[in-house]
């Protein structure tokens, strides 16, 4: 699977975080398969900026399970996922 290029044209000089001040229609999401470092949580909720959505591994699986039927056929073929019932 090919990664999409990501550019941050509004990143401030010397700022390691994302600048969201000058992108009124922008949306962002940090995705991880584990948990978030303190710095990531702080950046996602930085005051004065649009909030960045956080998606951990568990939530990513929930989203995929819920939205999988709506994905384009090409993407479904690449992912090759299937639903199974796992007894508790």
ZIBELKA-V690147 format. One record per backbone hydrogen bond with DSSP energy under -0.5 kcal/mol. CO is the residue of the C=O (numbers start at 1). NH is the residue of the N-H. E is the energy in kcal/mol with one decimal. If there is no record, write none. Layout:
<<CO/NH/E> <CO/NH/E>>
This chain:
<<8/11/-1.6> <12/15/-2.1> <14/16/-0.6> <18/20/-0.7> <20/23/-0.8> <23/26/-1.5> <28/53/-2.2> <29/31/-0.5> <30/55/-2.6> <34/57/-0.8> <37/41/-2.0> <38/42/-2.4> <39/43/-2.4> <40/44/-2.4> <41/45/-1.1> <43/46/-1.2> <44/52/-2.4> <46/49/-1.3> <53/30/-2.9> <55/32/-2.3> <56/60/-2.6> <57/61/-2.0> <58/62/-2.0> <59/63/-2.6> <60/64/-2.6> <61/65/-2.7> <62/66/-2.1> <63/67/-3.0> <64/68/-1.9> <67/70/-1.6> <67/71/-0.7> <68/71/-1.5> <72/76/-2.2> <73/77/-2.6> <74/78/-1.6> <75/79/-2.4> <76/80/-2.9> <84/86/-0.6> <85/87/-0.6>>
